[in-house]
Amino acid sequence: MPIGYKRPKFDIFDGMGDPHAYLRAYCYKLVGVGRNEKLIMKLFIWSLTGEALYWYTRQDTRNWREWKDIAEDFMNRFRFNKEITPDRFALVNLQKKPSESS
């Protein structure tokens, strides 16, 4: 870490929610870092908890040569969150099945 650098307070990702939105928010917090990919990669673990932290600690970090590698693996692991999360339109259009009672 550069001398005098203060780590930002990150929103924490626990494995739930939209991973794409989370990565965007994470990168936004690091605007002052510029293109220092090594620092972006080192700080990522500080923004994880629960299932996401468990996933991260089980990875071989030598496979991640640049930030793009981490981001892709992260999206692949947690993309199901985005696929199963209903949006407002889907929720509004839900209808009771004939077999369900009021």
N, C-alpha and C positions, 0 to 999 in steps of 0.2 A: 504494500500500500504506500502511496506517496506520503511523505512526511507532512503532517498537518491535515491530512484528509479525514473528514468526518463522514462515517458511513451514514447514509440517509435512513430514515425510518421507513421500512418497507411495509406494504400491505402483505399479509401472510397468506400463502396458498397452502391449503391442507389436502388437496386432492379433489376437492369439490368445486364446481363452478366451471366457467368457460376458460380453458387454458390459454386461448388466443388473447382474450381480453386481459388476462392476468399478465401475459408476457408484454403486452403493450404498456400496461401500467408500470411494470417493472422497469422497462427501458426508459419510460418517461421520467422516472425518479432518478435515473442516471445520466441525465442530460449534461451535467457538469463534468462527467468523466470523458466525454468525447468519444474517440474511437479506440480507447484502451480496452481491447477485448479481454486481455488477461484479467484485468480488474473486474470487468463485468462478469466474467466467468467465476472468479473467486467469491464475489459477493452473492451470487445466486443462492447458495446454500443458506444464507442468512434470511432468505425470504420464504423458506419452506418449513412446514411442520406436518405432523401426522403422516398420512399415507404418502404425500409428496416427498417428505424428508426421508422416509423409509425407502422409497424408490431411488432417490438420489444416492443414498449411501450404499446401495447395492450395485451401483454402476462402476465400470472400469473407466475412470476419468482420463486415462491415457488415450482412449478412443476419441476424446473430444479435443480436437486441435484448435477449433475456433468456436465462437459463440453460436454460430449457425448450427453446429453439430448438437450442442446441448438443446437448443430451441427445437430442433426437429425431433430429437428423442423424447423430449418433454411433451410435445404435441402428439406424438404417436402414442405415448403412454396414457395421456389423459384426454384424448380426443373424444372418447365415448361420452364424456360429460356434455360436450356440445351436441352430440348426436341425439341424446335422450332428453335433453332439457327442452321442454315445450315452450314455445314462445306465446305471447299474448293471444295471437290469432288462433293458435291451436287450442288453447284453453277455452276461448270463447265459443269455439265450434264443437266442443265436446257435447255429446248427447247421451242421455241415459239409454242404456240397452233395454230392450223389452223384458229381459229376465230380471232386471234390477227394480227394487221397490223404491218408493219415494223417500 
